[in-house]
């Protein structure tokens, strides 16, 4: 199935089961997973089931792994690196934003072959922006080639961690701001030059595989804090994605260490 056709499948999924729930969730439609802030909604579950069924029908031999399924079957997460062919689904990235009625949520999908990310998709239902990427072929936005933007200023970063916001690396960076609390918007923000690097403690493949491929195809870098390229097998602590190598090095060299006892999330 070609890349644009799979994006159409994501659009159909959003239209069928995500958009009707937007700003219409009832109390029983929302629950917590491992922690009170880790939310899941009926729309997440229905969207994942919809995409899983469709992809399994088209690719019967592929491993299909969705974020919500991994919550109940965590061993699936570690089957992805060794799978000949796999799809990794984030049915609603930015679930907290979705619950709060914010537009910053999206559907994310990545394809891997032998543990290597080969294609990726981001669909933003409220903005109508669809990003697609194929390894070696660049990034498309709504079917047209996307050229990454590079603003003429000190590199501007983003983090969801309150203690890191305002960090300037002794003046070598602009003050770090808040992320969009959705990777489906953070990665496009790097492509569009809204900020130049972003730091994550969470390493989940459904959050990062598609976006990391987009950034690297656009000339950026996606590396764990020990300097290794991010892959589906990455287990290192901390991920930094930047629009170019110099920005990544500047931020990584001066980035505050995570407090002892902190955890990924």
Buried (B, 14 or more C-beta within 10 A) or exposed (E): EEBBEBBBBBBEBBEEBBBEBBEEBEEEBBEEBEEEEEBBBBBBBBBBBBBBEBBBEEBEEBBBBBBBBBBEEEEBBEEBBEBEBBBBBBBBBBBBBBBBEBBBBBBBBBBBBEBEBBBBBBBBBBEEBBBBBBBEEBBBBEEEEBEBEEBEEBBBBBBBBEEBBEBEBEEEBBEBBEBBBBBBBBBBBBBBBBBBBBBBBEBBBBBBBBBBBBBBBBEBBBBBBEEEEBBBEBEEBBBBBBBBEEBBBBBBEEBEEBEEEEEEE
